[in-house]
Amino acid sequence: MVNEVLETTEQVVKAVGGPAKAAEITGRKYSAAWNWTKRDHFPPNTYLSLKAALDERGKQAPASLWRMEEAAQ
């Protein structure tokens, strides 16, 4: 069950454990993960790894944070 919908890159990074953990999860450098908190989107190729980390924590974020379109409902 999803408890919380996150709306910003900063909220996502915080939810997965901060920039160091986000960097570890995505295989990126700490500085890249820290920079994501100051931007309005993530690189699209980080979607699967960050989404999996959020799923494990019972959280979700819109695909638009990765500049992707949401599936039609």
DAGI-V331968 format. One record per backbone hydrogen bond with DSSP energy under -1.0 kcal/mol. CO is the residue of the C=O (numbers start at 1). NH is the residue of the N-H. If there is no record, write none. Layout:
co->CO nh->NH
co->CO nh->NH
This chain:
co->4 nh->60
co->8 nh->12
co->9 nh->13
co->10 nh->14
co->11 nh->15
co->12 nh->16
co->13 nh->18
co->14 nh->17
co->18 nh->22
co->19 nh->23
co->20 nh->24
co->21 nh->25
co->22 nh->26
co->23 nh->27
co->23 nh->28
co->29 nh->33
co->30 nh->34
co->31 nh->35
co->32 nh->36
co->34 nh->37
co->35 nh->38
co->36 nh->39
co->43 nh->46
co->44 nh->47
co->46 nh->50
co->47 nh->51
co->48 nh->52
co->49 nh->53
co->50 nh->54
co->51 nh->55
co->52 nh->56
co->54 nh->59
co->55 nh->58
co->58 nh->3
co->58 nh->4
co->60 nh->6
co->62 nh->65
co->63 nh->66
co->63 nh->68
co->64 nh->67
co->65 nh->42
